[in-house]
């Protein structure tokens, strides 16, 4: 039996408590929060290595595939990618990963890791995982419980029971997120935090899931059987997967199985669940402030201040979170930042695009940002990365004028293809078939001026696309 593990990296969450930095278009796991790497990149690096794990399997949704591929390339790691067609919580997602791994290597334990967590001591995590392998091979569904450092009210708790195999203990009971007094009592009683990371044999998880929710297992197995290769990624079938019950792995399996075991772990863990958590993890100045960007503070204490462009000044305040994005600003009591999700819910209810999408919109080929607009025009700044190419497309309601400001682009307009360099421009009439490509080694930047009656992204009629978008 193989003793190496297969990491299954789950990175489909949105992280709304870190709005406006984290949104559906660019969730927190892909944003560098505590250094040069994103938590997704740190997670992949934590579980790599020929003496520890096999090639990782990354499960993400289709809209974030290009972020996964780009960030894997930045750290020089290769991985297999599963594209989740719709969100059904962690249960069906983890189940799909296990169905894939069981068909490839059924005797290899699967290590399920969340991509949006911080672990300061990677060696301690790897040691805990290694110590959990015997319990997983003995048929346990192993969880990793974090040794509490304070009576946290934002985490679920696990009460360990008697020791079973190796360093694993039978899970005696689960406790939901408690009030402060209950949390303190849990710690005194030896409870641990539920980290949301797991180790088990794929077949054991599948069979236990089948016992508890047979219809969901049937649908997920069918969705994997009907999966298609999409440019090297496994795109599981949406029709079957969408019929799986949307439940977390804890509610679907772990809280109802007799096979659950827990291995205790101390590794400087945090799920970076809100701005206060990020403040506590960040390097602070002599006044306990965290500063990012163009920030000026005077008589301010214990604040988290971040600006992505505009000069942001604070005077005579304490315990605030101030986050300035190009299109949205958050000002909050640092001790109430767990409630930021309610702001996002309100914005969604009102139909505000800022709830989901950043001003800078990332695409597989690069990014764009709307910088001005009126009733009959819209202006975008567009950056196309090396070897990037927009889809071959046309528009029904607008013409476009492209002005290249740096780099050299290859531009197609109907039957004409030509190179366009800095300080040159091209006009694209309404309904003309067009494309822009960057064949070079440096980014191409341009200004796009749109004229017309409608400027929505749904006015893009794609005729051909290198990134498998509809």
N, C-alpha and C positions, 0 to 999 in steps of 0.2 A: 504494500500500500504506500502510495506517495505521501511524503511528509511535507512537501512544499505546499503552499496555499495559493489560491487564485483570488486576488483582490477584486471585489465588485464595488466600484466607486459610484455612489449615488449622488447626482448633482442636478436635481430637477426643481429645487425649491426657489422661492422668490425673495424671502428675507424682508418682509414689509416693515418690520420693526426698525430697520436701518434706512428707511425712506428719509430723504430723497436720493441718497447715494445708491441704495439698492432698489431696483425696480424689475419688473418682469423682463424688460428688454436687456438689462444687464444686472443680474442678481449678485448678491454679496459674495458668493463663492468665486466669482471671476474678477473681483476687485481687490487690488493690493491694499489690505487694511493695516498690516503690521510689518511692513518691509517691502522688498522688491517683488516678492511672489504673491500671487493670490492664494487663498486657502485651498482652492482646488489643486493648484500646483504643489503646494506644501503637502497635501494629502497624498498625491501620487508619488512624490519623492519619499515620503515616509514609508510607503509599502513596497518600494521597488527593491531589487537586489536578487541575484541568482541563488544566494544562500538562504533567502527568506521567502520569496514569492515569485510566482510566474508572471508573465505579461498581464497587466491589469485589464479588466473589462470595465468600461465606463458606460453608465446608463444616463442618458440625457434626452431632452426633447429636441425635436428637429430644428427649432429656431435657434438653439444654442450650440448646434453641432460645430459651426465654424469657430466659435469661441473655444470649445474643447480642443479642436485640432490645432488652432493657432497657439494656444497656451501649452499644449503638449510639445509642439515644435520648439517653443522658446526654451524649454528645459531639457530638450533632447531625449524625450521618452516616447516610445511607441506603445500604442494600446489598441485593443479592439473596442469598437463603439456599437452600442445598441441604441436605436432611436425610439424613444417612447412616443407613441402617436397622440396621446392625450394624458392628462394627469389623473391618476386614480389612487393617490396617496402611496405610501411606501410599501404596503403589502403586495399589491400586484407587481410593482416595479422590482422588488427583491425576488419575488417568485419567478418573474420572467428571466432574470439573470441566472437563477438556479436551474431553470429548465435548459437554458443554453449551456451552462457549464456541465450539467449532468449528462448531456448528450456528447460532450467532448471528453471529459475526464471525471467519471462518477466517483472515483476514489480520492479525489482531491478536495480538501476542505475549502469552503468559500468564506472569505473574510469580507463582510459587508462594512464599508466605512462611509460616513457622511462627508461630503466635500466641503462643508461650510464650517468646520470646527478647527480650533487651534489646539495643538498639543506641543508644549514647550520642550518636552523630553521625549524625542522620538525613540530613543534607545529603550526607555522604560516601556513604551507602548509595544514595541516589537518583542521585548522579553515576555510581556504579559500574553501576547498572542501565541508565542511559541509554547508557553506553559499551558495554554488552553487546548492545544491540539489533541492530547490524549482524551480529554473529555468529549471533544467533538467527534473523534473517531469511535468513542464508546456509545455514541448515539444521543448526546446532549445537544440542545440548542443553546450555545453559550453566549451570554451577554457580558459586556464589560462595564463594571460598576466603578465609578470614580469615588475615591476617598474624599468625603466632603471637607472643605476648608472653612465653611461658614454655613449658617442655617438658611440656605437659599430657598426662596419661595417660587422660583421660576422653573425648577426642574422636578421631574418625577423621581421617586425614591424606590429602592429595592431592599427588601429585608432578606439577607442571606440566612439559609437554614443550615443543616448539617453538611459537612464536607463530603464530596463524592470523589471524582477521579482527579488526581493531581492537586492543583491549586483551585479547583472549581468547587463551588458550594451550590447545593440545591437552592433554587429560588423559593423562599417561603411565601412571600406576598409582595404585591406591588402597591404603591401608594401614589395617588395623584399629587399634583402640585399643591403643597400645603400652605397654611397660614404660618406666620413666623414662629409662634409658640410650638406648633406641631413639628415644624422643621427642626427646631432645637431638640425636641424630644426624640425625633428620629435619629439624629446624630448620636445622642447619648445611648441609644439602643443598638447602635452598630449598623444602621442603614447606610446605603451608598447611593450616589446619584446614578440615574439611568442615562448612559452616554449615547445610546442609539447606535452602537456598533456591535457586530455579532460575528460569531464563528460557528459554522456547522457544516455537516456533509449535505450536499445539495439534495440528495434523495430523501434524507430524513425530513428536511424542511418541506419538500414537496408533498410527501405522504402525510405529514401532520397537518399541513394546510388543507389537503384533500379531505381528511377526516372532519375538519371543522367547517370548511366552506367548499364543498365539491364543485359547485357551479363555477365559482371563481377560478379554480384550478383548471377546469375543463376549458373555460374561455381563454385563459392565459396560455395554456398549452397549444390551443388552436391558433392563437395569434402568433406564437413563435413558429409553429409548423407552416403557417402561411406567410412568414416573413420574406422579404425580398432584399436582395443585395442592392444597395443604393450608393454606388460609387465607393465601395469598400466598407460601408457601414451596414449593419443589420437593421432594417426598418421593419419592426413588427407590425402586424396587421391591425388597423384601427377598428374594424368592425367587431372583431372578437374581443379585443382588449377593452374596448369601450363598454362591454357588457359585464366586465369583472366588477365586483363590489368595491367601491372606493373606501378603503380602510387602511389605517396604519398597521404595520407589522405587529406592533404591541397589542392593539385591540383585536386584530384578526387571529393571531396565533399565540403570542408569548404569554398573555394573561390567562389563557385557557388550556395550556398544555402542561403535562406533568414532566416534560423533558427539559424544561428551562433550568439552566445553571448560570452562575455568575462568577466571574474572576475579577478580583479587586485590583484597581489600578490607580497609581498616583503618577501623573505625567504632565502637570501644568495644563489641564484641560479646560476649555471653555467653548461653548457653542456660539459665542459672540452674538447673543440673542437680541441685544439692544445697544443704544448709544452709551448707556452707563457701563455696560460690560466692556465696550471698546475703550472707554476712558480708563477703566481700571487696569486694562492690559497694556496701555500705551505709555510711552516715556513722557514724564511730566516735568515742567519747569519748577522753579523754587516756590511758585505760588500754586502749585498743583494743577496748572493749566496744561491742556494739550492743544497744540497749535499746528495747523496745516494750511499752507498757502499764504496769501497776502493778508496778514492779520496784525492788528495793532491793539494791544491790551493795556489798560491803565486801571490800577486798583481793582483787578478782577481776580477771582479765586475759584479754583476747583471747577473750571469750565472746560468744555470741549468745543473748540472753534475750528471750523474748516471752511475754506473758500476756494472755489475753483477758478477765480478770476478777479472778482470785484474786491477792492479793499474793504475789509470788514473790521470795524472798531468796536470795542466793548469798554465801558467806563462804569466803575462802581457797582459791579454785579457779582454774584456768586452762584455756583452750582447750576449753570445754564449749559444747554447744548445749542449751538448756533451752527447750522450747516447751510452754506450758500452754494447752490447750483446755478447753472445758467438760466433755468426756467422755474426754479422753485426754491424757497427758503423755509427752513424749519427753525423755530425758536421754541425751546421746551425746557421745563424743569428737568434737570438731569436725573432726578429720582423718580420721574414719571415717564421715562422714555419707553417703558414696556407698553404704554398706551398709544404709541405712535401709529400702531396698526389701525386704530379707530379713525385717525385722520385719513389714512388711505382708503378705508371703507367709505367714509363720507365723500371723498373725491370720486371714487368709483360710482357711487349712487348718483352723483351730479354729472356723470359722464365726462369728467375731466381727464384728458389724455395724460396729464402729468402723473396720475396714479400709476400708470403702467410703463410709460415711455420717457426716456431722457430726451433733452434737447438735442444732444448728439446721438444719432441713431446709428448703431453698428450693423454692418452688413458683411457677408462673407468676403467681399472684395475690398472693404475698408469702412468708411463712415461718411455721413453727411450731417449737416446742421442747418436748419432754417435760420437765416440771419435778418430777414426783413420780409415784409409782405403788405399787400393792400387788396382792394376789391378785384383788381385785374392783373395782379402780378405777385410773384413770390421769388425770393432770392435765396439760394443755397450755397454753402461752402461744401465742397466735395473733395475727399482725399481717397485716391485709389492706390492700394498697396502694390508693391512689385508683383508682377504676374497676375494681378487681379483683373477681372473683366466683368463689366455689367452685362445683364442679359440683353439679347437681341430683342428689341421691344419697339412699341409705338404707343402714341397717346391720341385719344379722341377729342380732348377738350383743351389742349394747350400746345403751344409751340415752345421751344427752348433755344437759348443762346448760351453756348459754352465759351468761356474765356479761360485759357490755360495760364496759370500764374507760375507754375514750376513743374519741371519734368517734361517728358515728351510722351504724348498719348497717341494711340492709333485709333482713329475715329471712322466709323462707318455711317454714312447717310445714304440710304437706298443703295444704289449700285456703286457709289464712290467710297473708296477707302484711302485715307491719307494720314500722314504723321502731322501732328499739331504740337508745337512747342510753346514755351513761355512767350507771352505777349501776342499770341495768335488766337483767333476765334473761329467758331463754326456756328451756323444757324441751322436748326432742325425744325422744319415746318410741321404743322399739325398733320398727324397720320403718317409721317415719314418713318420708315423702318431705320433704326439706328442702334449703335453700340459704341461704348468707349472701353478701350483696353489699355493696360499698362504693361508693355513687353519688357520694360527696363528693370534695373536693379534699385532704383530710387522711387519714392512715392511721387505720384502725379497729383497736383492740387489744382483745382479749378473753381471758378465762380459760375454758377448756373442761374440764369435769369429766365423765369417762366412767365409767359403771357397767355391769358386765356380766361375761361369762365369757371374752371374747377381744377384744384391742385392736389387732390387726395392721392394717396399711394395706390388706391384701387383703380386709378386711371392708367396703370401700367399693364399693357397687354404683352405678356412674354411669349415670344415665338421660339426662343432657344435659351437655355440657361445651363451654365457649367456647374451650378450648385444644387441642382435637382429641386428648385422651387417651382411650384405650379405656375 
